[in-house]
Amino acid sequence: MRHLKIVMYLFHIYIILSSCAKAQDDRII
């Protein structure tokens, strides 16, 4: 179960980074 917890944690970080990147793209445009 620990492996699943790590995967979910990394996936959560990925979503946050994607949201930040998208916000920057919208800001530049």
URUR-V35783 format. One line per field, one symbol per residue. ss: DSSP state (@ for helix, = for strand, . for the rest). psi: psi as a letter, one per 40 degrees, with the letter a starting at -180 (. if undefined). A space follows every 10 residues. Layout:
ss=???
psi=???
//
This chain:
ss=.@@@@@@@@@ @@@@@@@@@@ @@@@@@@@.
psi=dddddddddd dddddddddd dddddddd.
//
